[in-house]
Amino acid sequence: MLKLHNYFRARHCAPPLVISQQLNQIAQSYAEYLAATSTFEHSGNQLGNEPLGENLYMQWISYGRVKASARDAIQSWYDEIAMHDFDRPIYSSETGHFTQMVWRSSRKLGVGVAYSPDGREVYIVANYYPGGNIVNRGYFESNVLPPNC
């Protein structure tokens, strides 16, 4: 998951992320909560007093056991680029996964994966530190660059 994140980040002149064991633990704990409760909502988790960035992905099948696909999760987040306006960069719920993934100021990544008790749902949680998608003036322009910048 780290390698693919960094591949897409490099396309947007963002420095590579590094794995954080602390963020892995936070993400894993939350993925397990989502799987156990069959819910799908953001956690609001923080590291110290700073909110984490967070991307969520859930996949399910009606029978059998679903397989986790980090590639599918990351690709779905990145595909939101099609809806991002680089000429007028602002936060949008339609592009928030993409913008968090390539947010230049984020430096650390933690990932968690968990299955529902029946194995039909898989939840993938990616946490980023520092969190992105900050809506203050100028932040999107300096943190979400167009591809091949």
N, CA and C of each residue as an Amber inpcrd file, in Angstrom:
protein
   447
   0.8200000  -1.1910000   0.0000000   0.0000000   0.0000000   0.0000000
   0.8680000   1.2610000   0.0000000   1.9670000   1.2150000   0.7330000
   2.8650000   2.3740000   0.7800000   3.4460000   2.6680000  -0.6010000
   3.8720000   1.6330000  -1.2880000   4.5020000   1.8180000  -2.5990000
   3.5470000   2.4880000  -3.5920000   2.3010000   2.0500000  -3.6130000
   1.3330000   2.6300000  -4.5460000   0.9570000   4.0590000  -4.1410000
   0.8220000   4.2970000  -2.8460000   0.6050000   5.6740000  -2.3890000
   1.7240000   6.5740000  -2.9180000   2.9500000   6.1450000  -2.7110000
   4.0870000   6.9830000  -3.0880000   4.2290000   7.1280000  -4.5950000
   3.7970000   6.1340000  -5.3450000   3.7860000   6.2540000  -6.8040000
   2.8760000   7.4180000  -7.2190000   1.6600000   7.4290000  -6.6840000
   0.7200000   8.4970000  -7.0410000   1.1640000   9.8420000  -6.4770000
   1.7290000   9.8570000  -5.2800000   2.2060000  11.1120000  -4.6990000
   3.3180000  11.7120000  -5.5590000   4.2010000  10.8840000  -6.0570000
   5.3060000  11.3760000  -6.8900000   4.7760000  12.0630000  -8.1510000
   3.6700000  11.5790000  -8.6760000   3.0690000  12.2100000  -9.8620000
   2.6300000  13.6420000  -9.5790000   2.4450000  13.9580000  -8.2960000
   1.9770000  15.2860000  -7.8940000   3.0350000  16.0340000  -7.0830000
   4.2880000  15.6390000  -7.2680000   5.4250000  16.2990000  -6.6110000
   5.3000000  16.3280000  -5.0910000   4.6740000  15.3220000  -4.5260000
   4.5700000  15.1990000  -3.0710000   5.6510000  14.2370000  -2.5870000
   6.2910000  14.5340000  -1.4760000   7.3350000  13.6460000  -0.9660000
   6.7500000  12.2990000  -0.5410000   7.5760000  11.2730000  -0.5240000
   7.0770000   9.9490000  -0.1410000   6.6470000   9.9060000   1.3210000
   5.6340000   9.0970000   1.5690000   5.2030000   8.8290000   2.9340000
   6.0800000   7.7370000   3.5270000   6.1450000   7.6780000   4.8370000
   6.7830000   6.5710000   5.5450000   5.7290000   5.9380000   6.4450000
   5.8870000   4.6460000   6.6760000   4.9600000   3.9260000   7.5480000
   5.2310000   4.2970000   8.9990000   4.1650000   4.5120000   9.7300000
   4.2290000   4.7820000  11.1640000   3.5220000   3.6430000  11.8950000
   4.2350000   2.9600000  12.7810000   3.6170000   1.8730000  13.5400000
   2.4860000   2.3950000  14.4180000   2.6620000   3.5910000  14.9520000
   1.6110000   4.1850000  15.7770000   0.3470000   4.4210000  14.9500000
   0.5040000   4.9390000  13.7430000  -0.6570000   5.1330000  12.8660000
  -1.2380000   3.7980000  12.4110000  -0.3830000   2.7980000  12.1860000
  -0.8750000   1.4580000  11.8420000  -1.7990000   0.9330000  12.9390000
  -1.3970000   1.1000000  14.1920000  -2.2030000   0.6130000  15.3160000
  -3.5450000   1.3380000  15.3860000  -3.5130000   2.6480000  15.1890000
  -4.7530000   3.4330000  15.2110000  -5.6740000   2.9900000  14.0730000
  -5.1100000   2.8490000  12.8730000  -5.9030000   2.4500000  11.7060000
  -6.4470000   1.0320000  11.8710000  -5.6230000   0.1180000  12.3830000
  -6.0640000  -1.2660000  12.5610000  -7.1930000  -1.3530000  13.5860000
  -7.0450000  -0.6480000  14.6700000  -8.0820000  -0.6470000  15.7030000
  -9.4060000  -0.1280000  15.1400000  -9.3350000   0.9200000  14.3390000
 -10.5660000   1.4760000  13.7840000 -11.1530000   0.5640000  12.7030000
 -10.3110000  -0.0540000  11.8890000 -10.8050000  -1.0050000  10.8850000
 -11.5400000  -2.1560000  11.5770000 -10.9930000  -2.6360000  12.6870000
 -11.6400000  -3.7230000  13.4320000 -12.9830000  -3.2740000  14.0050000
 -13.0470000  -2.0430000  14.4680000 -14.3160000  -1.5010000  14.9730000
 -15.3500000  -1.4390000  13.8450000 -14.9630000  -0.9120000  12.6960000
 -15.8900000  -0.8240000  11.5660000 -16.3970000  -2.2080000  11.1690000
 -15.4890000  -3.1750000  11.0980000 -15.8630000  -4.5300000  10.6930000
 -16.7880000  -5.1850000  11.7190000 -16.5130000  -4.9840000  12.9920000
 -17.3220000  -5.6020000  14.0440000 -18.7170000  -4.9960000  14.1260000
 -18.8330000  -3.7120000  13.8020000 -20.1150000  -3.0140000  13.9320000
 -20.8250000  -2.8160000  12.5980000 -20.1640000  -3.1760000  11.5140000
 -20.7030000  -2.9990000  10.1640000 -21.1510000  -1.5520000   9.9350000
 -20.2890000  -0.6230000  10.3710000 -20.5470000   0.7950000  10.1470000
 -19.4870000   1.3490000   9.2120000 -19.7740000   2.5120000   8.6580000
 -18.8430000   3.1250000   7.7160000 -18.9050000   4.6290000   7.8990000
 -18.0650000   5.1350000   8.8020000 -18.0100000   6.5610000   9.0900000
 -16.6170000   6.9090000   9.5770000 -16.2390000   8.1610000   9.4010000
 -14.9070000   8.5900000   9.8180000 -14.7910000   8.5990000  11.3330000
 -13.5700000   8.3840000  11.7980000 -13.3200000   8.2110000  13.2260000
 -13.1450000   9.5100000  13.9880000 -12.5360000  10.5030000  13.3660000
 -12.1690000  11.7070000  14.1050000 -10.9420000  11.4960000  14.9750000
 -10.1690000  10.4300000  14.7010000  -8.9710000  10.1390000  15.4940000
  -7.9490000  11.2540000  15.3870000  -7.1730000  11.4010000  16.4520000
  -6.1240000  12.4110000  16.5160000  -4.8240000  11.7680000  16.9700000
  -3.7420000  12.4530000  16.6690000  -2.4330000  12.0990000  17.2070000
  -2.0060000  13.3080000  18.0240000  -1.9840000  13.1550000  19.3340000
  -1.8110000  14.3150000  20.1910000  -3.0500000  15.1760000  20.0520000
  -2.8530000  16.4280000  19.7350000  -3.9890000  17.3400000  19.5360000
  -4.2860000  17.5920000  18.0700000  -3.5870000  16.8840000  17.1820000
  -3.7630000  17.1170000  15.7490000  -4.6450000  16.0530000  15.1200000
  -5.6620000  16.4660000  14.3560000  -6.4910000  15.4720000  13.6780000
  -5.6980000  14.7380000  12.6020000  -6.0040000  13.4650000  12.4620000
  -5.3890000  12.6630000  11.4040000  -6.1950000  12.8060000  10.1270000
  -5.5140000  12.6960000   8.9870000  -6.2210000  12.5090000   7.7390000
  -6.6730000  11.0620000   7.7030000  -7.7820000  10.7970000   7.0360000
  -8.2970000   9.4270000   7.0380000  -9.0440000   9.1360000   5.7490000
  -8.6540000   8.0600000   5.0850000  -9.3920000   7.5390000   3.9430000
  -9.9450000   6.1770000   4.3240000 -11.1880000   5.9350000   3.9600000
 -11.8510000   4.6680000   4.2500000 -12.2620000   3.9970000   2.9460000
 -12.2630000   2.6650000   2.9920000 -12.7020000   1.8810000   1.8360000
 -13.3920000   0.6360000   2.3690000 -14.5060000   0.2790000   1.7600000
 -15.2110000  -0.9370000   2.1390000 -15.6340000  -1.6690000   0.8770000
 -15.4710000  -2.9720000   0.9170000 -15.8930000  -3.8050000  -0.2050000
 -16.6710000  -4.9760000   0.3760000 -17.6890000  -5.4270000  -0.3240000
 -18.4750000  -6.5510000   0.1670000 -18.9080000  -7.4410000  -0.9860000
 -19.2550000  -8.6750000  -0.6400000 -19.8420000  -9.6070000  -1.5950000
 -21.0390000 -10.2600000  -0.9140000 -21.9770000 -10.7760000  -1.7010000
 -23.1810000 -11.3450000  -1.1140000 -23.0000000 -12.7740000  -0.6140000
 -21.9830000 -13.4680000  -1.0790000 -21.7120000 -14.8080000  -0.5440000
 -20.2140000 -15.0690000  -0.6380000 -19.7490000 -16.0010000   0.1470000
 -18.3200000 -16.3260000   0.1650000 -17.5460000 -15.3510000   1.0270000
 -16.2560000 -15.2920000   0.7830000 -15.3680000 -14.4160000   1.5600000
 -14.7310000 -13.3950000   0.6200000 -14.8810000 -12.1320000   0.9450000
 -14.3090000 -11.0580000   0.1430000 -12.7980000 -11.0160000   0.3640000
 -12.0640000 -10.5830000  -0.6340000 -10.6100000 -10.4330000  -0.5100000
 -10.2670000  -8.9530000  -0.4660000  -9.3930000  -8.6090000   0.4500000
  -8.9480000  -7.2140000   0.5540000  -8.1090000  -6.8610000  -0.6590000
  -8.3200000  -5.6770000  -1.1820000  -7.5200000  -5.2240000  -2.3080000
  -7.0560000  -3.7990000  -2.0570000  -5.8400000  -3.6810000  -1.5740000
  -5.2620000  -2.3540000  -1.3520000  -5.2060000  -1.5880000  -2.6680000
  -4.8940000  -2.2850000  -3.7370000  -4.8210000  -1.6380000  -5.0510000
  -6.1760000  -1.0270000  -5.4310000  -7.2540000  -1.7740000  -5.2260000
  -8.5850000  -1.2430000  -5.5470000  -8.9050000  -0.0200000  -4.6960000
  -8.5680000  -0.0840000  -3.4100000  -8.8370000   1.0450000  -2.5160000
  -8.0950000   2.2860000  -2.9930000  -6.8110000   2.1480000  -3.2030000
  -5.9930000   3.2990000  -3.5960000  -6.4160000   3.8290000  -4.9590000
  -6.6980000   2.9330000  -5.8840000  -7.1280000   3.3790000  -7.2140000
  -8.4450000   4.1370000  -7.1270000  -9.3730000   3.6520000  -6.3000000
 -10.6580000   4.3550000  -6.1840000 -10.4580000   5.7420000  -5.5880000
  -9.5540000   5.8630000  -4.6270000  -9.2730000   7.1810000  -4.0510000
  -8.6240000   8.0870000  -5.1000000  -7.6690000   7.5440000  -5.8280000
  -6.9650000   8.3670000  -6.8150000  -7.8750000   8.7710000  -7.9760000
  -8.8060000   7.9030000  -8.3430000  -9.6920000   8.1970000  -9.4770000
 -10.5460000   9.4450000  -9.2580000 -10.6430000   9.9090000  -8.0290000
 -11.3760000  11.1500000  -7.7620000 -10.6970000  12.3570000  -8.4130000
  -9.4740000  12.1830000  -8.9000000  -8.7670000  13.2660000  -9.5900000
  -9.6160000  13.8150000 -10.7370000 -10.4290000  12.9590000 -11.3470000
 -11.2510000  13.3820000 -12.4860000 -12.2320000  14.4910000 -12.1020000
 -12.5560000  14.5920000 -10.8160000 -13.5170000  15.6060000 -10.3670000
 -12.8430000  16.8020000  -9.6960000 -11.5160000  16.7660000  -9.5830000
 -10.8050000  17.8660000  -8.9140000 -10.4580000  18.9560000  -9.9250000
 -10.7500000  20.1910000  -9.5760000 -10.4610000  21.3330000 -10.4380000
  -9.1590000  21.9840000  -9.9680000  -8.0770000  21.7280000 -10.6750000
  -6.7750000  22.2820000 -10.2870000  -6.7100000  23.7920000 -10.4850000
  -7.5800000  24.3350000 -11.3300000  -7.6190000  25.7870000 -11.5230000
  -8.3320000  26.5000000 -10.3770000  -9.2200000  25.7870000  -9.7000000
  -9.9370000  26.3310000  -8.5350000  -9.9170000  25.2880000  -7.4320000
  -8.7510000  25.0570000  -6.8380000  -8.6190000  23.9690000  -5.8640000
  -9.2690000  24.2940000  -4.5160000 -10.2980000  23.5340000  -4.2020000
 -10.9680000  23.6600000  -2.9150000 -11.3080000  22.2610000  -2.4140000
 -11.6930000  22.1700000  -1.1480000 -12.1190000  20.8830000  -0.6150000
 -13.4810000  20.5160000  -1.1790000 -13.6380000  19.2610000  -1.5000000
 -14.9200000  18.7230000  -1.9370000 -15.0320000  17.3020000  -1.4070000
 -16.2070000  16.9340000  -0.9420000 -16.4020000  15.5580000  -0.4690000
 -16.2480000  14.5580000  -1.6160000 -16.3730000  15.0240000  -2.8510000
 -16.2080000  14.1420000  -4.0110000 -14.7440000  13.8590000  -4.3280000
 -13.8350000  14.6730000  -3.8010000 -12.4100000  14.5110000  -4.1250000
 -11.5240000  14.4010000  -2.8940000 -12.1140000  14.3510000  -1.7170000
 -11.3480000  14.3760000  -0.4720000 -10.3840000  13.2200000  -0.2850000
 -10.7250000  12.0380000  -0.8040000  -9.7930000  10.9040000  -0.6940000
  -8.5430000  11.1760000  -1.5320000  -8.7830000  11.6220000  -2.7660000
  -7.6590000  11.9330000  -3.6560000  -6.7710000  13.0140000  -3.0600000
  -7.3850000  14.1240000  -2.6260000  -6.5730000  15.2420000  -2.1430000
  -5.7980000  14.8690000  -0.8860000  -6.3850000  14.0510000  -0.0100000
  -5.6360000  13.6130000   1.1670000  -4.4640000  12.7270000   0.7570000
  -4.6920000  11.8620000  -0.1950000  -3.6500000  10.9240000  -0.6110000
  -2.4140000  11.6360000  -1.1510000  -2.6030000  12.7350000  -1.8750000
  -1.4640000  13.4310000  -2.4880000  -1.0730000  14.7000000  -1.7300000
  -1.6800000  14.9470000  -0.5760000  -1.4190000  16.1610000   0.2100000
   0.0570000  16.2350000   0.5680000   0.7350000  17.2550000   0.0680000
   2.1980000  17.3610000   0.2010000   2.6890000  17.4120000   1.6390000
   1.9430000  18.0330000   2.5240000   2.4070000  18.1870000   3.9050000
   2.2790000  16.9180000   4.7360000   1.4890000  15.9550000   4.2840000
   1.3900000  14.6840000   5.0090000   2.6880000  13.9130000   4.8250000
   3.1800000  13.3130000   5.8990000   4.4780000  12.6320000   5.8600000
   4.4420000  11.1710000   6.2970000   3.4150000  10.8040000   7.0730000
   3.3510000   9.4460000   7.6210000   2.0290000   8.7900000   7.2580000
   2.0830000   7.4620000   7.1360000   0.9190000   6.6650000   6.7590000
   0.7740000   5.4920000   7.7140000  -0.4510000   5.2020000   8.0740000
  -0.7720000   3.9930000   8.8250000  -1.9720000   3.3320000   8.1830000
  -1.9730000   1.9990000   8.1360000  -3.0210000   1.2690000   7.4290000
  -3.5640000   0.1510000   8.3110000  -4.8650000  -0.0400000   8.2410000
  -5.5110000  -1.1520000   8.9270000  -6.4860000  -1.8360000   7.9940000
  -6.6020000  -3.1590000   8.1390000  -7.5190000  -3.9580000   7.3240000
  -8.2330000  -4.9340000   8.2500000  -9.5460000  -5.0340000   8.1200000
 -10.2980000  -5.9800000   8.9490000 -11.5050000  -6.4990000   8.1780000
 -11.8700000  -7.7380000   8.5030000 -13.0180000  -8.4000000   7.8890000
 -14.1760000  -8.4690000   8.8730000 -15.3800000  -8.4090000   8.3360000
 -16.5680000  -8.6130000   9.1660000 -16.5600000 -10.0520000   9.6740000
 -17.3050000 -10.3460000  10.7370000 -17.3130000 -11.7090000  11.2820000
 -17.6760000 -12.7890000  10.2640000 -18.5550000 -12.4810000   9.3160000
 -18.9280000 -13.4800000   8.3100000 -18.0000000 -13.4840000   7.0980000
 -17.0230000 -12.5730000   7.0680000 -16.0480000 -12.5430000   5.9840000
 -16.5500000 -11.9280000   4.6930000 -17.7340000 -11.3690000   4.6960000
 -18.3000000 -10.8200000   3.4600000 -17.9710000  -9.3490000   3.2390000
 -17.4620000  -8.6960000   4.2620000 -17.0890000  -7.2850000   4.1450000
 -15.6370000  -7.1220000   4.5610000 -14.9340000  -6.2390000   3.8650000
 -13.5760000  -5.8840000   4.2740000 -13.5170000  -4.3650000   4.3730000
 -12.8480000  -3.9080000   5.4090000 -12.6900000  -2.4780000   5.6660000
 -11.2080000  -2.1380000   5.6320000 -10.8700000  -1.0970000   4.8920000
  -9.4900000  -0.6130000   4.8230000  -9.4840000   0.8280000   5.3120000
  -8.6030000   1.1010000   6.2700000  -8.4640000   2.4400000   6.8370000
  -7.0390000   2.9110000   6.5810000  -6.8960000   4.0980000   6.0280000
  -5.5800000   4.7270000   5.8580000  -5.5910000   6.0270000   6.6550000
  -4.6330000   6.1540000   7.5690000  -4.4760000   7.3880000   8.3460000
  -3.2220000   8.1100000   7.9000000  -3.2990000   9.4380000   7.8600000
  -2.2030000  10.2920000   7.3860000  -1.8640000  11.3180000   8.4660000
  -0.5650000  11.5710000   8.6140000  -0.1190000  12.5830000   9.5720000
   0.9980000  13.4110000   8.9560000   0.8940000  14.7080000   9.0920000
  -0.2690000  15.4640000   9.5250000  -1.4140000  15.3100000   8.5300000
  -2.6080000  15.4820000   9.0310000  -3.7890000  15.3600000   8.1870000
  -3.8420000  16.4520000   7.1320000  -4.4610000  16.1440000   6.0190000
  -4.6000000  17.1060000   4.9290000  -6.0030000  17.6660000   4.8390000
  -6.3310000  18.1480000   3.6590000  -7.6400000  18.7410000   3.3760000
  -7.9460000  19.9250000   4.2890000  -6.9260000  20.7160000   4.5540000
  -7.0870000  21.9220000   5.3660000  -7.6390000  23.0150000   4.4580000
  -8.7200000  23.6200000   4.8880000  -9.4340000  24.5430000   4.0060000
  -8.9630000  25.9920000   4.1050000  -7.9460000  26.2690000   4.8840000
  -7.4290000  27.6460000   4.9640000  -6.9420000  28.1030000   3.5940000
  -7.0280000  29.3960000   3.3650000  -6.6330000  29.9890000   2.0870000
  -5.2010000  29.5880000   1.7100000  -5.0380000  29.1260000   0.4830000
  -3.7280000  28.7940000  -0.0530000  -3.2610000  27.3760000   0.2130000
  -3.9190000  26.6520000   1.1020000  -3.4480000  25.3160000   1.4510000
  -3.6080000  24.3280000   0.3070000  -4.7270000  24.3660000  -0.3900000
  -4.9150000  23.4280000  -1.4930000  -3.9420000  23.7180000  -2.6310000
  -3.7250000  24.9890000  -2.9210000  -2.7990000  25.3560000  -4.0000000
  -1.3890000  24.8430000  -3.7250000  -0.9740000  24.8570000  -2.4830000
   0.3970000  24.4490000  -2.1620000   0.5230000  22.9710000  -1.8160000
  -0.5810000  22.2730000  -1.5970000  -0.5110000  20.8710000  -1.1820000
  -1.0580000  19.8720000  -2.1840000  -1.8650000  20.3190000  -3.1270000
  -2.4280000  19.4150000  -4.1380000  -2.0450000  19.9650000  -5.5040000
  -0.9260000  19.4780000  -6.0030000  -0.4040000  19.9720000  -7.2780000
  -0.9100000  19.1160000  -8.4320000  -0.9940000  19.6970000  -9.6180000
  -1.4240000  18.9090000 -10.7750000  -0.3970000  17.8240000 -11.1020000
  -0.8330000  16.7990000 -11.8150000   0.1220000  15.7500000 -12.1820000
   1.2380000  16.3050000 -13.0540000   2.3760000  15.6620000 -12.9490000
   3.5560000  16.0390000 -13.7300000   3.9350000  17.4960000 -13.5160000
   3.7930000  17.9510000 -12.2720000   4.1030000  19.3350000 -11.9260000
   5.5770000  19.5690000 -12.1520000
